[in-house]
Amino acid sequence: FPEITNWATVNEPNSLCSGGYGAGVFAPGHKSTTDHLVCGHHILQAHARSVDYFRKSGKKGHIGIVLDYKWAYPNTDSEADNRAAAYDRDNLVGFWAEPIFKT
């Protein structure tokens, strides 16, 4: 596909892993309290390998991942609610974004 220059390795990995391996509402329908984290680990490894291959191949274009997140807003202006919203963002977005943007 030489005409394609913009690539995404994975679309909405949070939905894939939490829905498919946590809540069991998406395929493969697996319900677990921890397997969504294992899924995420493997998704991040696959993303890293794909980006590495793309960059070493010399292909022209851009490659990335499509992160999904339903933004958490505090219920009130209280410090506790602001902390809870920040905790949600740090743990959901941070799980995916930190390993990608840190390296």
PyMOL CGO cylinders between C-alpha atoms (Angstrom):
from pymol import cmd
from pymol.cgo import CYLINDER

trace = [
    CYLINDER, 0.00, 0.00, 0.00, 2.51, 2.65, -1.07, 0.3, 1, 1, 1, 1, 1, 1,
    CYLINDER, 2.51, 2.65, -1.07, -0.19, 5.30, -1.40, 0.3, 1, 1, 1, 1, 1, 1,
    CYLINDER, -0.19, 5.30, -1.40, -1.07, 5.06, 2.31, 0.3, 1, 1, 1, 1, 1, 1,
    CYLINDER, -1.07, 5.06, 2.31, 1.12, 7.29, 4.47, 0.3, 1, 1, 1, 1, 1, 1,
    CYLINDER, 1.12, 7.29, 4.47, -0.82, 7.49, 7.76, 0.3, 1, 1, 1, 1, 1, 1,
    CYLINDER, -0.82, 7.49, 7.76, -1.08, 4.33, 9.84, 0.3, 1, 1, 1, 1, 1, 1,
    CYLINDER, -1.08, 4.33, 9.84, -2.68, 3.38, 13.16, 0.3, 1, 1, 1, 1, 1, 1,
    CYLINDER, -2.68, 3.38, 13.16, -1.42, 0.26, 14.88, 0.3, 1, 1, 1, 1, 1, 1,
    CYLINDER, -1.42, 0.26, 14.88, -4.45, -0.25, 17.15, 0.3, 1, 1, 1, 1, 1, 1,
    CYLINDER, -4.45, -0.25, 17.15, -7.82, 1.47, 17.34, 0.3, 1, 1, 1, 1, 1, 1,
    CYLINDER, -7.82, 1.47, 17.34, -9.14, 2.20, 20.84, 0.3, 1, 1, 1, 1, 1, 1,
    CYLINDER, -9.14, 2.20, 20.84, -7.11, -0.30, 22.86, 0.3, 1, 1, 1, 1, 1, 1,
    CYLINDER, -7.11, -0.30, 22.86, -8.79, 0.69, 26.13, 0.3, 1, 1, 1, 1, 1, 1,
    CYLINDER, -8.79, 0.69, 26.13, -12.18, -0.40, 24.79, 0.3, 1, 1, 1, 1, 1, 1,
    CYLINDER, -12.18, -0.40, 24.79, -10.69, -3.57, 23.32, 0.3, 1, 1, 1, 1, 1, 1,
    CYLINDER, -10.69, -3.57, 23.32, -9.00, -4.66, 26.55, 0.3, 1, 1, 1, 1, 1, 1,
    CYLINDER, -9.00, -4.66, 26.55, -11.48, -3.45, 29.17, 0.3, 1, 1, 1, 1, 1, 1,
    CYLINDER, -11.48, -3.45, 29.17, -14.50, -4.54, 27.13, 0.3, 1, 1, 1, 1, 1, 1,
    CYLINDER, -14.50, -4.54, 27.13, -13.07, -7.82, 25.86, 0.3, 1, 1, 1, 1, 1, 1,
    CYLINDER, -13.07, -7.82, 25.86, -11.04, -8.98, 28.84, 0.3, 1, 1, 1, 1, 1, 1,
    CYLINDER, -11.04, -8.98, 28.84, -12.44, -7.06, 31.82, 0.3, 1, 1, 1, 1, 1, 1,
    CYLINDER, -12.44, -7.06, 31.82, -16.20, -6.61, 31.52, 0.3, 1, 1, 1, 1, 1, 1,
    CYLINDER, -16.20, -6.61, 31.52, -16.61, -9.27, 28.85, 0.3, 1, 1, 1, 1, 1, 1,
    CYLINDER, -16.61, -9.27, 28.85, -18.99, -7.17, 26.74, 0.3, 1, 1, 1, 1, 1, 1,
    CYLINDER, -18.99, -7.17, 26.74, -16.82, -7.29, 23.58, 0.3, 1, 1, 1, 1, 1, 1,
    CYLINDER, -16.82, -7.29, 23.58, -15.16, -10.27, 21.93, 0.3, 1, 1, 1, 1, 1, 1,
    CYLINDER, -15.16, -10.27, 21.93, -13.77, -12.54, 23.23, 0.3, 1, 1, 1, 1, 1, 1,
    CYLINDER, -13.77, -12.54, 23.23, -16.25, -11.99, 26.10, 0.3, 1, 1, 1, 1, 1, 1,
    CYLINDER, -16.25, -11.99, 26.10, -13.77, -12.80, 28.85, 0.3, 1, 1, 1, 1, 1, 1,
    CYLINDER, -13.77, -12.80, 28.85, -14.55, -11.48, 32.34, 0.3, 1, 1, 1, 1, 1, 1,
    CYLINDER, -14.55, -11.48, 32.34, -11.61, -10.91, 34.66, 0.3, 1, 1, 1, 1, 1, 1,
    CYLINDER, -11.61, -10.91, 34.66, -10.36, -8.42, 37.22, 0.3, 1, 1, 1, 1, 1, 1,
    CYLINDER, -10.36, -8.42, 37.22, -6.79, -8.53, 35.88, 0.3, 1, 1, 1, 1, 1, 1,
    CYLINDER, -6.79, -8.53, 35.88, -6.68, -9.84, 32.30, 0.3, 1, 1, 1, 1, 1, 1,
    CYLINDER, -6.68, -9.84, 32.30, -7.47, -6.43, 30.81, 0.3, 1, 1, 1, 1, 1, 1,
    CYLINDER, -7.47, -6.43, 30.81, -4.05, -5.36, 32.12, 0.3, 1, 1, 1, 1, 1, 1,
    CYLINDER, -4.05, -5.36, 32.12, -2.38, -8.36, 30.46, 0.3, 1, 1, 1, 1, 1, 1,
    CYLINDER, -2.38, -8.36, 30.46, -4.20, -7.47, 27.23, 0.3, 1, 1, 1, 1, 1, 1,
    CYLINDER, -4.20, -7.47, 27.23, -2.97, -3.87, 27.53, 0.3, 1, 1, 1, 1, 1, 1,
    CYLINDER, -2.97, -3.87, 27.53, 0.59, -5.02, 28.09, 0.3, 1, 1, 1, 1, 1, 1,
    CYLINDER, 0.59, -5.02, 28.09, 0.50, -7.10, 24.92, 0.3, 1, 1, 1, 1, 1, 1,
    CYLINDER, 0.50, -7.10, 24.92, -1.20, -4.34, 22.91, 0.3, 1, 1, 1, 1, 1, 1,
    CYLINDER, -1.20, -4.34, 22.91, 1.56, -1.91, 23.94, 0.3, 1, 1, 1, 1, 1, 1,
    CYLINDER, 1.56, -1.91, 23.94, 4.24, -4.45, 23.00, 0.3, 1, 1, 1, 1, 1, 1,
    CYLINDER, 4.24, -4.45, 23.00, 2.61, -5.00, 19.60, 0.3, 1, 1, 1, 1, 1, 1,
    CYLINDER, 2.61, -5.00, 19.60, 2.36, -1.25, 19.05, 0.3, 1, 1, 1, 1, 1, 1,
    CYLINDER, 2.36, -1.25, 19.05, 6.03, -0.77, 19.93, 0.3, 1, 1, 1, 1, 1, 1,
    CYLINDER, 6.03, -0.77, 19.93, 7.15, -3.54, 17.58, 0.3, 1, 1, 1, 1, 1, 1,
    CYLINDER, 7.15, -3.54, 17.58, 4.99, -2.19, 14.76, 0.3, 1, 1, 1, 1, 1, 1,
    CYLINDER, 4.99, -2.19, 14.76, 6.34, 1.35, 15.17, 0.3, 1, 1, 1, 1, 1, 1,
    CYLINDER, 6.34, 1.35, 15.17, 9.90, 0.03, 15.29, 0.3, 1, 1, 1, 1, 1, 1,
    CYLINDER, 9.90, 0.03, 15.29, 9.37, -1.99, 12.10, 0.3, 1, 1, 1, 1, 1, 1,
    CYLINDER, 9.37, -1.99, 12.10, 7.74, 0.97, 10.34, 0.3, 1, 1, 1, 1, 1, 1,
    CYLINDER, 7.74, 0.97, 10.34, 10.56, 3.33, 11.24, 0.3, 1, 1, 1, 1, 1, 1,
    CYLINDER, 10.56, 3.33, 11.24, 13.28, 0.87, 10.23, 0.3, 1, 1, 1, 1, 1, 1,
    CYLINDER, 13.28, 0.87, 10.23, 11.55, 0.08, 6.94, 0.3, 1, 1, 1, 1, 1, 1,
    CYLINDER, 11.55, 0.08, 6.94, 12.17, 3.58, 5.61, 0.3, 1, 1, 1, 1, 1, 1,
    CYLINDER, 12.17, 3.58, 5.61, 8.55, 4.01, 4.56, 0.3, 1, 1, 1, 1, 1, 1,
    CYLINDER, 8.55, 4.01, 4.56, 7.32, 7.57, 4.24, 0.3, 1, 1, 1, 1, 1, 1,
    CYLINDER, 7.32, 7.57, 4.24, 4.51, 8.62, 6.52, 0.3, 1, 1, 1, 1, 1, 1,
    CYLINDER, 4.51, 8.62, 6.52, 3.34, 8.61, 10.10, 0.3, 1, 1, 1, 1, 1, 1,
    CYLINDER, 3.34, 8.61, 10.10, 2.37, 5.86, 12.49, 0.3, 1, 1, 1, 1, 1, 1,
    CYLINDER, 2.37, 5.86, 12.49, 0.52, 6.03, 15.79, 0.3, 1, 1, 1, 1, 1, 1,
    CYLINDER, 0.52, 6.03, 15.79, -2.15, 4.55, 18.00, 0.3, 1, 1, 1, 1, 1, 1,
    CYLINDER, -2.15, 4.55, 18.00, -5.75, 5.72, 18.44, 0.3, 1, 1, 1, 1, 1, 1,
    CYLINDER, -5.75, 5.72, 18.44, -6.33, 6.16, 22.19, 0.3, 1, 1, 1, 1, 1, 1,
    CYLINDER, -6.33, 6.16, 22.19, -9.89, 6.37, 23.49, 0.3, 1, 1, 1, 1, 1, 1,
    CYLINDER, -9.89, 6.37, 23.49, -10.94, 7.90, 26.76, 0.3, 1, 1, 1, 1, 1, 1,
    CYLINDER, -10.94, 7.90, 26.76, -14.18, 9.20, 28.18, 0.3, 1, 1, 1, 1, 1, 1,
    CYLINDER, -14.18, 9.20, 28.18, -12.95, 12.32, 29.98, 0.3, 1, 1, 1, 1, 1, 1,
    CYLINDER, -12.95, 12.32, 29.98, -13.48, 12.34, 33.75, 0.3, 1, 1, 1, 1, 1, 1,
    CYLINDER, -13.48, 12.34, 33.75, -14.81, 15.58, 35.22, 0.3, 1, 1, 1, 1, 1, 1,
    CYLINDER, -14.81, 15.58, 35.22, -15.08, 16.23, 38.95, 0.3, 1, 1, 1, 1, 1, 1,
    CYLINDER, -15.08, 16.23, 38.95, -18.64, 16.22, 40.32, 0.3, 1, 1, 1, 1, 1, 1,
    CYLINDER, -18.64, 16.22, 40.32, -17.93, 19.33, 42.37, 0.3, 1, 1, 1, 1, 1, 1,
    CYLINDER, -17.93, 19.33, 42.37, -15.08, 21.80, 42.83, 0.3, 1, 1, 1, 1, 1, 1,
    CYLINDER, -15.08, 21.80, 42.83, -13.94, 19.97, 45.96, 0.3, 1, 1, 1, 1, 1, 1,
    CYLINDER, -13.94, 19.97, 45.96, -10.34, 18.84, 46.26, 0.3, 1, 1, 1, 1, 1, 1,
    CYLINDER, -10.34, 18.84, 46.26, -11.44, 15.22, 46.68, 0.3, 1, 1, 1, 1, 1, 1,
    CYLINDER, -11.44, 15.22, 46.68, -13.50, 15.25, 43.46, 0.3, 1, 1, 1, 1, 1, 1,
    CYLINDER, -13.50, 15.25, 43.46, -10.68, 16.96, 41.52, 0.3, 1, 1, 1, 1, 1, 1,
    CYLINDER, -10.68, 16.96, 41.52, -8.26, 14.36, 42.85, 0.3, 1, 1, 1, 1, 1, 1,
    CYLINDER, -8.26, 14.36, 42.85, -10.60, 11.53, 41.85, 0.3, 1, 1, 1, 1, 1, 1,
    CYLINDER, -10.60, 11.53, 41.85, -10.94, 12.88, 38.31, 0.3, 1, 1, 1, 1, 1, 1,
    CYLINDER, -10.94, 12.88, 38.31, -7.17, 13.30, 38.01, 0.3, 1, 1, 1, 1, 1, 1,
    CYLINDER, -7.17, 13.30, 38.01, -6.67, 9.76, 39.34, 0.3, 1, 1, 1, 1, 1, 1,
    CYLINDER, -6.67, 9.76, 39.34, -9.04, 8.43, 36.65, 0.3, 1, 1, 1, 1, 1, 1,
    CYLINDER, -9.04, 8.43, 36.65, -7.19, 10.31, 33.90, 0.3, 1, 1, 1, 1, 1, 1,
    CYLINDER, -7.19, 10.31, 33.90, -3.77, 9.28, 35.17, 0.3, 1, 1, 1, 1, 1, 1,
    CYLINDER, -3.77, 9.28, 35.17, -4.72, 5.62, 35.44, 0.3, 1, 1, 1, 1, 1, 1,
    CYLINDER, -4.72, 5.62, 35.44, -6.74, 5.22, 32.24, 0.3, 1, 1, 1, 1, 1, 1,
    CYLINDER, -6.74, 5.22, 32.24, -4.97, 7.56, 29.83, 0.3, 1, 1, 1, 1, 1, 1,
    CYLINDER, -4.97, 7.56, 29.83, -1.64, 7.21, 31.60, 0.3, 1, 1, 1, 1, 1, 1,
    CYLINDER, -1.64, 7.21, 31.60, -1.64, 3.43, 31.29, 0.3, 1, 1, 1, 1, 1, 1,
    CYLINDER, -1.64, 3.43, 31.29, -1.55, 3.82, 27.50, 0.3, 1, 1, 1, 1, 1, 1,
    CYLINDER, -1.55, 3.82, 27.50, 0.13, 7.17, 26.99, 0.3, 1, 1, 1, 1, 1, 1,
    CYLINDER, 0.13, 7.17, 26.99, 3.04, 7.07, 29.43, 0.3, 1, 1, 1, 1, 1, 1,
    CYLINDER, 3.04, 7.07, 29.43, 4.91, 4.13, 27.88, 0.3, 1, 1, 1, 1, 1, 1,
    CYLINDER, 4.91, 4.13, 27.88, 4.37, 5.58, 24.39, 0.3, 1, 1, 1, 1, 1, 1,
    CYLINDER, 4.37, 5.58, 24.39, 5.32, 9.19, 25.03, 0.3, 1, 1, 1, 1, 1, 1,
    CYLINDER, 5.32, 9.19, 25.03, 7.98, 8.46, 27.64, 0.3, 1, 1, 1, 1, 1, 1,
    CYLINDER, 7.98, 8.46, 27.64, 10.20, 6.68, 25.14, 0.3, 1, 1, 1, 1, 1, 1,
]
cmd.load_cgo(trace, "trace")
